[in-house]
Amino acid sequence: MADFDVYILFNAVDFMVRLIIVIIFFLIASTLKKSDPDVIRSRLFLEYGKITKSFNLMFIGSIFFFVAAVIEYIIHPVRGDDMFLVMKVSLTLFQALVIYFIATLNTALSPAKKGGM
């Protein structure tokens, strides 16, 4: 039986994360296209606190993005090297934080659910 290759897992996760990012951007674009600018401004204003917190989290997470770039372009790791794994984990963490931020934006832009309890 072949050994489990963790890099295949990270490549699959990377693909899925990129797909999720594109889908959320599509949802945001369709919401912006069919909404009035004043409504968008008011929704963003009402969710300003959540948007700011998620942006700050993504900003802090950008350190992972920088670490991955340093590893890739300065250290030049090869597959199987520990630094290659650190690079993959760093990119995955940053991508997860980007998803959290744009999901927060999408939620803020989406109309409130109708109905109640």
C-alpha positions in Angstrom: 0.0 0.0 0.0 1.4 3.4 -0.9 2.2 6.0 1.7 -0.2 8.9 2.1 1.1 12.0 0.3 0.1 15.1 2.4 1.0 17.3 -0.6 -1.9 15.8 -2.6 -4.2 16.8 0.2 -2.9 20.3 0.2 -3.2 20.6 -3.5 -6.8 19.4 -3.3 -7.6 21.9 -0.5 -5.9 24.7 -2.5 -8.1 23.9 -5.5 -11.3 23.8 -3.4 -10.4 27.0 -1.6 -9.8 28.8 -4.9 -13.1 27.6 -6.2 -14.9 28.8 -3.0 -13.3 32.2 -3.4 -14.5 32.5 -7.0 -18.0 31.4 -6.1 -18.2 34.0 -3.2 -16.9 36.7 -5.5 -19.6 35.7 -8.1 -22.3 36.0 -5.3 -21.0 39.4 -4.3 -20.9 40.6 -7.9 -24.5 39.5 -8.5 -25.6 41.1 -5.3 -23.9 44.4 -6.3 -25.4 44.3 -9.8 -29.0 44.0 -8.6 -28.9 46.3 -5.6 -29.2 50.0 -5.2 -26.0 51.8 -4.1 -27.7 53.4 -1.2 -28.9 50.0 0.1 -25.4 48.6 -0.3 -23.9 51.5 1.7 -26.4 51.1 4.5 -25.9 47.3 4.7 -22.1 47.9 4.8 -22.6 50.6 7.5 -24.7 48.3 9.6 -22.1 45.5 9.5 -19.1 47.7 9.7 -17.9 46.2 13.0 -17.9 42.6 11.7 -16.3 43.7 8.4 -13.5 45.5 10.3 -12.8 42.6 12.6 -12.7 40.1 9.7 -10.4 42.4 7.7 -8.1 42.9 10.7 -7.9 39.1 11.1 -7.1 38.7 7.4 -4.5 41.5 7.7 -2.8 39.6 10.5 -3.1 36.5 8.5 -1.2 38.2 5.6 1.9 37.3 7.6 1.3 33.7 6.4 1.1 34.9 2.8 4.4 36.8 3.3 6.1 33.8 4.9 5.0 31.5 2.0 6.5 34.0 -0.5 9.8 34.2 1.4 10.0 30.4 1.5 9.1 30.0 -2.1 11.3 32.8 -3.6 14.3 32.9 -1.2 14.6 29.4 0.2 13.4 27.5 -2.9 12.3 24.3 -1.1 11.8 21.1 -2.9 8.8 18.8 -2.5 9.3 16.7 0.6 11.3 19.4 2.4 9.9 20.6 5.7 9.9 24.2 4.4 7.7 23.2 1.5 5.1 21.9 4.0 5.4 25.1 6.0 4.8 27.1 2.7 1.7 25.0 1.9 0.2 25.3 5.4 0.9 29.1 5.4 -0.9 29.5 2.1 -3.8 27.4 3.2 -4.2 29.4 6.4 -4.1 32.7 4.5 -6.7 31.5 1.9 -9.0 30.4 4.8 -8.8 33.9 6.3 -9.5 35.4 2.8 -12.6 33.2 2.6 -13.7 34.3 6.0 -13.3 38.0 5.0 -15.2 37.8 1.7 -17.9 35.6 3.3 -18.4 38.3 5.9 -18.7 40.9 3.1 -21.2 38.6 1.2 -23.3 38.2 4.4 -23.2 42.0 5.0 -24.3 42.7 1.4 -27.0 40.1 1.3 -30.5 41.2 2.1 -31.9 40.4 5.5 -33.8 37.2 5.8 -37.6 37.6 5.7 -39.8 36.2 8.3 -39.0 35.8 11.9 -39.0 33.3 14.6 
